[in-house]
């Protein structure tokens, strides 16, 4: 009997010693920090524990997807992409494109095209992405040209830009249709958006160079409610002199919905006659197209 009790005691002590301490509630923040430091394997190991103890949600699974991509674990990335599609409240076309990405990395072009078409059905609006790996594989597949045409029709290239009237942060009224004679860049952005922040210095230079030639920018912020001061501080820090509007409605912003914006930054270039001429361009190409449009005579 004593031997049995002793054995049980040893087992209990062993289990007690090997049990891990519960993770703190903010453990997911450490996952993000490790990911930012490019410590992907450590980030994945911690994230696995976080999900086991705290449960899965969209944000956690999205990080899992991105970590798998970095580690080139494409089968696992596909599973994570499908999982986060199920968890996502907003059925964005980019969820479908994440699944498309994973299938392309696995050389499964048949399923990739199925999910690409699903993205187009959801209102996918992007063109430059097809110059990037692995999405450029889509361009050689049957059915791509038709889907590309549908994207361009949805964007409205060479058609009159959809009109809107908004109040800027300074309290002025901005109506797009009253801007005829000027080249207008409609820029959907947010202070928290990394690609937006990286593009701002380029926009500042472009605006300073072309503003006196009839070029205007109307920035439409997708920042959250009660972030007005954050936006003003950001504009001051980066030297943004153009007009900006802000509703606090984030992805449900009415003008964003009017234009079907599903990713940011989202850039729309409107010519002097009020027609949409270019979309989804950045960097040096953006500057070239603005130079072209301000030089046009009407």
C-alpha positions as CSV (number, residue, x, y, z in Angstrom):
1,X,0.0,0.0,0.0
2,X,2.9,2.3,1.0
3,X,4.5,1.6,-2.4
4,X,1.3,2.5,-4.2
5,X,1.0,5.8,-2.3
6,X,4.6,6.6,-2.9
7,X,4.2,6.0,-6.6
8,X,1.1,8.2,-6.8
9,X,3.0,11.0,-4.9
10,X,5.9,10.8,-7.3
11,X,3.6,11.1,-10.3
12,X,1.8,14.1,-8.8
13,X,5.1,15.8,-8.1
14,X,6.3,15.1,-11.6
15,X,3.1,16.4,-13.2
16,X,3.2,19.5,-11.0
17,X,6.8,20.2,-11.9
18,X,6.2,19.8,-15.6
19,X,3.0,21.9,-15.8
20,X,3.5,25.2,-17.5
21,X,2.4,28.4,-15.9
22,X,-0.7,29.9,-17.6
23,X,0.1,32.6,-20.2
24,X,-0.7,36.2,-19.2
25,X,-3.6,37.8,-20.9
26,X,-1.4,40.0,-23.0
27,X,0.7,37.1,-24.4
28,X,-0.6,37.8,-27.9
29,X,1.2,41.2,-27.8
30,X,4.4,39.2,-27.3
31,X,3.5,37.2,-30.4
32,X,3.2,40.4,-32.4
33,X,6.6,41.7,-31.0
34,X,8.3,38.4,-32.0
35,X,6.8,38.6,-35.4
36,X,8.0,42.2,-35.8
37,X,11.5,41.1,-34.8
38,X,11.3,38.4,-37.5
39,X,11.5,35.6,-34.9
40,X,8.9,33.6,-36.8
41,X,9.5,30.2,-35.2
42,X,9.4,31.6,-31.7
43,X,6.3,33.6,-32.6
44,X,4.6,30.5,-34.0
45,X,5.4,28.4,-30.9
46,X,4.0,31.1,-28.5
47,X,1.0,31.7,-30.7
48,X,0.1,28.0,-30.7
49,X,0.0,28.2,-26.9
50,X,-2.0,31.4,-26.9
51,X,-4.7,29.8,-29.1
52,X,-4.7,26.6,-27.0
53,X,-5.3,28.6,-23.8
54,X,-7.2,31.6,-24.9
55,X,-9.0,30.4,-28.0
56,X,-8.8,31.4,-31.7
57,X,-10.1,34.6,-33.2
58,X,-9.6,36.3,-36.5
59,X,-6.6,38.3,-35.5
60,X,-4.7,35.4,-34.0
61,X,-5.4,33.2,-37.0
62,X,-4.4,36.0,-39.3
63,X,-1.0,36.1,-37.6
64,X,-0.8,32.4,-37.9
65,X,-1.4,32.6,-41.6
66,X,1.3,35.3,-42.0
67,X,3.8,33.4,-39.9
68,X,3.3,30.2,-42.0
69,X,3.9,32.4,-45.1
70,X,7.1,33.6,-43.7
71,X,8.2,30.1,-42.8
72,X,7.1,28.9,-46.3
73,X,4.8,26.3,-44.7
74,X,2.3,26.6,-47.5
75,X,-0.1,23.7,-46.6
76,X,-0.4,25.1,-43.1
77,X,-0.9,28.6,-44.5
78,X,-3.7,27.3,-46.7
79,X,-5.5,25.8,-43.6
80,X,-5.0,29.1,-41.7
81,X,-6.4,31.1,-44.7
82,X,-9.5,29.0,-44.8
83,X,-9.9,29.2,-41.1
84,X,-9.7,32.9,-41.0
85,X,-12.1,33.2,-43.9
86,X,-14.6,31.4,-41.7
87,X,-13.9,33.6,-38.7
88,X,-14.0,36.9,-40.6
89,X,-17.2,39.0,-40.1
90,X,-16.4,41.2,-43.1
91,X,-16.3,38.9,-46.1
92,X,-13.5,40.8,-47.8
93,X,-12.3,39.8,-51.3
94,X,-8.8,39.8,-49.7
95,X,-9.7,36.7,-47.6
96,X,-10.4,35.0,-50.9
97,X,-7.1,36.3,-52.3
98,X,-5.2,34.9,-49.3
99,X,-6.6,31.4,-50.1
100,X,-5.7,32.0,-53.8
101,X,-2.2,32.8,-52.7
102,X,-1.8,29.6,-50.8
103,X,-3.1,27.5,-53.6
104,X,-0.8,29.2,-56.1
105,X,2.2,28.5,-53.8
106,X,1.1,24.8,-53.8
107,X,0.9,24.9,-57.6
108,X,-2.8,24.2,-57.5
109,X,-3.9,26.6,-60.2
110,X,-7.4,25.1,-60.6
111,X,-8.5,25.9,-57.0
112,X,-6.6,29.2,-57.1
113,X,-8.8,30.3,-60.0
114,X,-11.9,29.3,-58.2
115,X,-11.0,31.5,-55.2
116,X,-9.8,34.3,-57.5
117,X,-13.2,34.3,-59.1
118,X,-14.8,34.4,-55.7
119,X,-12.7,37.5,-54.9
120,X,-13.9,39.2,-58.0
121,X,-17.5,38.3,-57.1
122,X,-16.9,40.0,-53.7
123,X,-15.7,43.2,-55.4
124,X,-11.9,42.7,-55.7
125,X,-10.3,45.9,-56.9
126,X,-6.6,45.8,-57.6
127,X,-4.4,45.5,-60.7
128,X,-0.8,46.0,-59.7
129,X,-0.9,42.8,-57.6
130,X,-0.8,40.7,-60.8
131,X,2.8,41.9,-61.3
132,X,3.8,40.2,-58.1
133,X,4.6,36.6,-57.2
134,X,2.7,34.4,-57.0
135,X,-0.3,36.2,-58.3
136,X,1.4,36.7,-61.7
137,X,0.7,33.0,-62.3
138,X,-2.9,33.8,-62.7
139,X,-2.3,35.9,-65.8
140,X,-1.4,32.8,-67.9
141,X,-4.6,30.9,-66.9
142,X,-7.7,30.4,-68.9
143,X,-10.4,32.8,-67.7
144,X,-8.0,35.4,-66.3
145,X,-8.7,38.0,-69.1
146,X,-12.4,37.9,-68.5
147,X,-12.0,38.3,-64.7
148,X,-9.5,41.2,-65.3
149,X,-12.1,42.9,-67.5
150,X,-14.7,42.6,-64.8
151,X,-12.3,44.1,-62.3
152,X,-11.6,47.1,-64.6
153,X,-15.3,47.6,-65.2
154,X,-15.9,47.5,-61.5
155,X,-13.2,50.1,-60.9
156,X,-14.7,52.3,-63.7
157,X,-11.6,53.3,-65.6
158,X,-12.3,56.1,-68.2
159,X,-15.7,56.6,-66.8
160,X,-16.9,59.7,-64.8
161,X,-15.7,59.4,-61.2
162,X,-18.5,58.9,-58.6
163,X,-19.4,62.2,-57.1
164,X,-19.4,63.0,-53.4
165,X,-19.5,66.0,-51.0
166,X,-17.6,65.9,-47.8
167,X,-16.6,68.2,-45.0
168,X,-12.9,68.5,-44.4
169,X,-11.1,68.7,-41.1
170,X,-10.9,72.5,-41.5
171,X,-14.7,72.6,-41.9
172,X,-14.7,73.3,-45.6
173,X,-17.0,71.6,-48.1
174,X,-15.4,69.5,-50.8
175,X,-17.4,68.3,-53.8
176,X,-15.6,66.2,-56.4
177,X,-17.7,67.4,-59.3
178,X,-16.8,71.0,-58.6
179,X,-13.1,70.2,-59.0
180,X,-13.3,70.0,-62.9
181,X,-10.2,71.7,-64.3
182,X,-8.0,70.2,-61.7
183,X,-6.4,66.7,-61.4
184,X,-7.7,65.1,-58.2
185,X,-6.2,62.2,-56.3
186,X,-8.7,60.5,-54.0
187,X,-6.7,58.7,-51.3
188,X,-8.3,56.3,-48.9
189,X,-5.9,55.8,-46.0
190,X,-5.4,55.6,-42.3
191,X,-2.8,56.5,-39.7
192,X,-2.4,52.9,-38.6
193,X,-1.9,51.6,-42.2
194,X,1.8,50.7,-42.7
195,X,1.8,51.0,-46.5
196,X,-0.1,54.3,-46.2
197,X,2.5,55.7,-43.9
198,X,5.4,54.6,-46.1
199,X,3.8,56.4,-49.1
200,X,3.1,59.7,-47.3
201,X,6.6,61.2,-47.8
202,X,6.3,60.5,-51.6
203,X,2.8,62.2,-51.6
204,X,4.2,65.2,-49.8
205,X,6.9,65.7,-52.5
206,X,4.3,65.2,-55.3
207,X,1.8,67.6,-53.7
208,X,4.5,70.3,-53.3
209,X,5.6,69.9,-56.9
210,X,2.3,69.8,-58.7
211,X,-0.2,71.6,-56.4
212,X,0.3,75.0,-58.1
213,X,-0.2,73.2,-61.5
214,X,-3.8,72.2,-60.6
215,X,-3.2,69.1,-58.7
216,X,-5.3,68.3,-55.5
217,X,-5.5,65.5,-53.0
218,X,-8.5,64.6,-51.0
219,X,-7.6,62.2,-48.3
220,X,-10.4,60.1,-46.8
221,X,-9.3,58.6,-43.5
222,X,-10.4,55.2,-42.4
223,X,-9.3,55.8,-38.8
224,X,-11.6,54.7,-36.0
225,X,-14.0,56.9,-33.9
226,X,-12.4,59.4,-31.6
227,X,-9.1,59.5,-33.5
228,X,-9.4,63.0,-34.8
229,X,-6.5,64.4,-32.8
230,X,-4.4,61.4,-33.8
231,X,-5.0,62.3,-37.5
232,X,-4.2,66.0,-36.9
233,X,-1.0,65.1,-35.1
234,X,0.0,62.7,-37.9
235,X,-0.7,65.3,-40.6
236,X,1.4,67.8,-38.7
237,X,4.3,65.4,-38.2
238,X,4.4,64.3,-41.8
239,X,3.8,67.8,-43.3
240,X,0.5,66.9,-45.1
241,X,-0.9,70.1,-46.5
242,X,-3.8,68.6,-48.5
243,X,-7.5,68.3,-47.5
244,X,-8.5,65.4,-45.4
245,X,-11.9,64.1,-44.3
246,X,-12.8,61.7,-41.5
247,X,-16.0,60.0,-40.5
248,X,-14.8,57.6,-37.8
249,X,-16.7,54.8,-39.6
250,X,-13.5,52.9,-40.7
251,X,-14.3,50.4,-43.4
252,X,-18.0,51.4,-43.3
253,X,-17.2,55.0,-44.4
254,X,-19.9,56.0,-46.9
255,X,-17.5,57.3,-49.5
256,X,-15.4,54.1,-49.1
257,X,-18.5,52.1,-49.7
258,X,-19.4,54.3,-52.7
259,X,-16.0,53.4,-54.3
260,X,-16.1,49.8,-53.0
261,X,-12.8,50.2,-51.2
262,X,-11.6,46.9,-49.6
263,X,-7.9,47.6,-49.0
264,X,-5.8,50.7,-48.3
265,X,-4.0,52.7,-49.5
266,X,-6.5,53.0,-52.3
267,X,-5.6,55.6,-54.9
268,X,-7.9,57.0,-57.6
269,X,-6.7,59.6,-60.1
270,X,-9.4,61.8,-61.7
271,X,-8.5,63.9,-64.7
272,X,-9.5,67.5,-65.4
273,X,-12.8,66.4,-67.0
274,X,-13.8,64.4,-64.0
275,X,-13.1,61.0,-65.4
276,X,-11.3,58.2,-63.5
277,X,-8.1,57.6,-65.3
278,X,-5.8,55.6,-63.1
279,X,-6.2,53.4,-60.0
280,X,-4.0,51.4,-57.7
281,X,-0.7,53.1,-58.5
282,X,2.0,54.3,-56.2
283,X,5.6,55.5,-56.0
284,X,7.3,56.7,-59.2
285,X,4.4,55.5,-61.4
286,X,2.0,57.7,-59.5
287,X,4.2,60.8,-60.1
288,X,4.5,60.0,-63.8
289,X,0.7,59.7,-64.2
290,X,0.1,62.9,-62.3
291,X,2.6,64.8,-64.5
292,X,0.8,63.4,-67.6
293,X,-2.6,64.5,-66.4
294,X,-1.7,68.0,-65.3
295,X,-0.1,68.6,-68.7
296,X,-3.4,67.7,-70.5
297,X,-5.4,70.4,-72.1
298,X,-9.2,70.5,-72.0
